[in-house]
Amino acid sequence: MAAVVELKVLLDTLLATARAETADIDLFAPIPEREECPLCMIPLPINELEIRFVVCCGKSICLGCLYKHMQTETKKGVPKGKQKCAFCCQPTPKNFIKPTKKLMKRDNRYAYMDMALRHKLGDGVIQSETKALLMYIRAAELGHCDAYGSIGHYYGEGIAPVEQDKSKELEYYKIAAKKGSIEAHQRLASLEVSNCVSHMKVAAGAGDQSAMNDLMKFYKLGLLPKEALNQSLRAFQASNDAMKSEDRDVARAACT
């Protein structure tokens, strides 16, 4: 019971703090430019499958840089199992749990997100939704916008240890969206039908292909003016141009 009470206090505190932090932020304001890959210094891709979180140094590296590094190491005759990190040049850890925990002690928000997923799946650690939720709470406290959306999912589905609460689900997703989560805007588009187009415009403007496809459908159905579509197309193209690189194109082609 004490643990449940403590968890509720953490959630209530997080929500109160996030409300204050986002009170003056327009829900439909353009999403800021994404964090850059530490190697190529180009904004990271939207597709999470094109980003690798490396536990040796706690960096999120784009697939283009990672693939280029692996090709270079292969040409040098370095076996795949012995290739070093593209950023810190340290050997790849055999056990991912220990280095992830070390990063957590240094308040690495991505390490907390990684550990949350591991607890949800029982991947190398005990399977526990409660522990996963605690990880998401800490990641949110450290500024990871998608962590708020993950907490919202708990409330939306009523995943123990929290009870279903649709109002809190909506509020957490709105906070995540205000803090820059494209995924939160996608989720809100289905939760707030009246604002669906507005949420899709924000997501498309940040470079999301599925959102842009939906806007095209809205236009064909007469639900979106041509000028609004063109404006979204320009923002969509500008965001994608900012994230584009030849190395990423090569890696994408090689991995598909």
C-alpha positions in Angstrom: 0.0 0.0 0.0 2.8 2.4 0.9 4.4 1.9 -2.6 1.0 2.7 -4.3 0.7 5.9 -2.2 4.2 6.9 -3.1 3.6 6.3 -6.8 0.4 8.4 -6.7 2.4 11.2 -5.1 5.0 11.0 -7.8 2.4 11.1 -10.5 0.4 14.0 -8.9 3.7 16.0 -8.5 4.8 15.3 -12.0 1.4 16.4 -13.4 1.2 19.5 -11.4 4.8 20.5 -12.4 4.1 19.8 -16.1 0.9 21.8 -16.0 2.7 24.8 -14.8 5.6 24.4 -17.3 3.2 24.1 -20.3 0.4 26.5 -19.3 1.5 29.2 -21.7 2.4 26.9 -24.6 0.1 26.7 -27.6 -0.9 23.1 -28.2 -0.8 23.6 -31.9 2.5 25.5 -32.1 5.1 24.1 -34.5 7.3 21.4 -32.9 10.9 22.6 -32.3 13.7 21.1 -34.4 14.6 17.7 -33.3 17.7 16.9 -31.3 20.8 16.3 -33.5 22.8 13.2 -34.0 26.0 13.7 -32.1 28.1 12.6 -35.1 26.7 14.2 -38.2 25.0 17.0 -36.3 21.8 16.6 -38.4 18.4 16.4 -36.6 17.6 12.8 -35.7 15.1 10.9 -37.9 11.4 10.6 -36.8 11.4 6.9 -37.3 12.7 5.4 -34.0 14.0 2.3 -36.0 16.5 4.7 -37.6 18.0 5.7 -34.3 20.2 3.6 -32.0 20.7 4.3 -28.3 24.2 3.2 -27.4 24.6 2.3 -23.7 28.4 2.7 -23.5 28.1 6.5 -23.8 24.4 7.1 -23.6 24.1 8.8 -27.1 21.4 8.4 -29.6 23.0 8.0 -33.0 21.3 8.0 -36.4 21.3 4.8 -38.5 23.3 6.6 -41.2 26.3 7.3 -39.0 26.1 3.9 -37.4 26.0 2.1 -40.7 28.8 4.2 -42.1 30.9 3.4 -39.0 30.2 -0.3 -39.3 31.2 -0.4 -42.9 34.4 1.4 -42.1 35.2 -1.1 -39.3 34.4 -4.0 -41.6 36.7 -2.7 -44.3 39.5 -2.5 -41.7 38.9 -6.2 -41.0 37.3 -5.7 -37.5 34.7 -8.5 -36.9 31.2 -7.3 -36.1 31.2 -8.6 -32.6 34.4 -6.6 -31.8 33.5 -3.3 -33.5 33.6 -0.3 -31.1 31.1 2.5 -30.5 30.9 5.0 -33.3 30.9 7.9 -30.8 33.1 7.0 -27.8 35.1 4.2 -29.5 34.6 1.9 -26.5 33.8 -1.9 -27.0 30.2 -2.8 -27.2 29.0 -4.0 -23.8 28.0 -7.6 -23.6 25.5 -6.9 -20.8 23.3 -3.9 -21.5 21.7 -3.7 -18.1 24.7 -2.6 -16.0 25.8 0.2 -18.3 22.2 1.4 -18.6 21.9 1.6 -14.8 25.2 3.6 -14.7 23.7 6.0 -17.2 20.5 6.2 -15.1 22.6 7.3 -12.1 23.9 10.1 -14.3 20.3 11.1 -15.1 20.3 10.1 -18.7 16.6 10.3 -19.8 17.1 7.9 -22.7 18.5 5.3 -20.3 15.3 5.5 -18.3 13.2 5.2 -21.4 15.2 2.1 -22.4 14.9 0.5 -19.0 11.2 1.3 -19.0 10.7 -0.8 -22.1 12.9 -3.6 -20.7 10.7 -3.8 -17.6 7.5 -3.8 -19.8 8.9 -6.7 -21.8 10.9 -8.5 -19.1 14.0 -8.1 -21.3 16.9 -8.9 -19.1 15.1 -7.5 -16.0 12.0 -8.5 -14.0 8.8 -7.9 -16.0 6.9 -5.2 -14.0 4.5 -2.5 -15.2 5.1 -0.7 -11.9 8.8 -0.4 -12.4 8.3 0.6 -16.1 6.0 3.4 -15.0 8.5 4.6 -12.4 11.1 4.7 -15.2 8.7 6.7 -17.4 8.1 9.1 -14.5 11.8 9.8 -14.1 12.3 10.1 -17.8 9.6 12.7 -17.9 11.1 14.6 -15.0 14.3 14.7 -17.0 12.6 16.2 -20.0 11.8 13.3 -22.3 8.5 14.4 -24.0 7.4 11.0 -25.1 7.6 9.7 -21.5 4.5 11.8 -20.8 2.7 10.1 -23.6 3.7 6.7 -22.2 2.2 7.7 -18.9 -0.9 8.8 -20.6 -1.2 5.4 -22.2 -1.2 3.8 -18.7 -4.2 5.9 -17.8 -6.0 5.4 -21.1 -5.7 1.6 -20.8 -6.0 1.4 -17.0 -2.8 -0.5 -16.8 -2.0 -1.4 -13.2 -0.8 0.1 -11.0 -3.0 3.0 -12.1 -6.7 3.0 -12.7 -8.3 4.0 -16.0 -8.7 7.8 -16.2 -9.5 9.2 -19.6 -9.2 12.8 -18.5 -5.7 12.2 -17.2 -4.8 10.3 -20.4 -5.8 13.3 -22.5 -4.0 15.7 -20.2 -0.7 13.8 -20.3 -0.9 13.5 -24.1 -1.5 17.2 -24.4 1.5 17.9 -22.1 3.6 15.5 -24.3 2.5 17.3 -27.4 3.3 20.8 -26.0 6.8 19.5 -25.1 7.4 18.4 -28.7 6.1 14.8 -29.0 5.0 14.0 -32.6 3.6 10.7 -31.3 1.4 12.5 -28.8 -0.1 14.7 -31.6 -0.9 11.5 -33.6 -2.6 10.0 -30.5 -4.5 13.2 -29.8 -5.8 13.2 -33.4 -7.8 10.1 -32.5 -8.8 11.3 -29.0 -9.9 14.8 -30.1 -11.8 14.3 -33.4 -12.7 18.0 -33.6 -9.0 18.9 -33.6 -7.8 16.0 -35.7 -6.8 18.1 -38.6 -4.9 20.6 -36.4 -3.0 17.8 -34.7 -2.1 16.3 -38.1 -0.9 19.6 -39.4 1.5 19.9 -36.5 2.8 16.4 -36.9 3.2 16.8 -40.7 5.0 20.1 -40.2 7.5 18.3 -38.1 8.1 15.8 -41.0 5.8 12.9 -40.2 4.9 11.1 -43.4 1.7 9.4 -42.1 0.3 12.7 -40.9 1.0 14.2 -44.3 -0.8 11.3 -46.0 -3.8 11.9 -43.7 -3.9 15.6 -44.7 -3.9 14.7 -48.3 -6.9 12.5 -47.7 -8.6 15.3 -45.8 -8.0 17.6 -48.8 -9.5 15.1 -51.2 -12.6 14.9 -49.0 -12.9 18.6 -49.0 -12.1 18.9 -45.3 -8.8 20.9 -45.8 -8.4 24.1 -48.0 -5.8 23.9 -50.7 -3.7 26.8 -49.2 -3.7 25.0 -45.8 -2.5 21.8 -47.6 0.2 23.7 -49.4 1.4 25.3 -46.2 1.7 21.9 -44.5 3.5 20.5 -47.5 6.1 23.3 -47.4 6.6 22.7 -43.6 6.8 18.9 -44.2 9.4 19.2 -46.9 11.5 21.7 -44.9 11.6 19.4 -41.9 12.5 16.4 -44.0 15.2 18.3 -45.9 16.7 19.2 -42.5 16.8 15.6 -41.5 18.1 14.3 -44.8 21.6 12.9 -45.4 23.2 10.7 -48.0 24.5 8.4 -45.3 21.0 7.8 -44.0 19.7 7.1 -47.5 22.4 4.5 -48.0 21.7 2.9 -44.7 18.0 2.9 -45.3 18.4 1.2 -48.6 20.8 -1.4 -47.2 18.5 -2.2 -44.3 15.3 -2.6 -46.2 
